[in-house]
Amino acid sequence: MKKILSGILLFLISFCFSQKKVIDAQIITQANDTLDVKIRVTVNMIDPTLIYGSSLNEKINIVDESGKKSKM
């Protein structure tokens, strides 16, 4: 019984934190370059306007107009 309940709890926790959304953002680099990008972030399941700050701790892959890829 404990295994079933812990499995259900694990599924519910992963479901709550798996809400992803793509947002428009501006990144300002140290050289004062402004990049208009789209970022995939994890949002709150109840209020999708709330962004989890831990989703911005990851490296971001950026592709500019010329097709050059870089990580931030």
N, C-alpha and C positions, 0 to 999 in steps of 0.2 A: 504494500500500500504506500509505503514511503517513497519507493521508486517512481510510482505513478504520479504522486503529488509533486515530487521534485521535478519530474519531466514536464508536467503541465506548467509549473512555475517557471522553469527555464524557457519554455516556449513562449509564455506570455511576456517575459522580460525581453527576450530577443525581438518579439513582435513590436513592443513599445519603442525600442531603440532603433528599429530598422526603417523608420520613416525618412526617406531621402527627398530632397527638393533641390532643383537647380535655380540659383538666383543670379541676377546681374550684380556685379560688384566692380569697384574701382580699386586698384592696387597702386599705391604710390611708393616707388622704390627710393632707395637712399640717394640716387642721382636726380631726384624730383621728376622722374618719368612717370606718367600716369598711364596705366594699363586698364582698358575696359575689358573685363573677362566675365565668364560665367563660371560659378563655383557650385559644386555639388556639396550640400551640407546636410547634416542630420537635424531634423526639426521635431518639435514636440508633437505628439499624436493628437492631443486635445486642442492645442492652439498652434496652428502651423506657422504663425508669425514669430514664434520663439525659436531661436537657433541655439543648439547646444554648442558651447564654446570649445568643447573638446574636438569637434569636427574641423576646427581651423588649425589644430596643432599638427596636422599631417602635411606632408610636402604636396605642393600644388603643381601640376603639370600645366604649362602655358604654351600655347601655339600662337605665334604672331602672324601678321598678314603675309609675310614671306614664306611661312611654313616652318620656321625655325622653332624647335621645341626646347624648352628650358624648364628647370624645376626651381621652385621657390620654397 
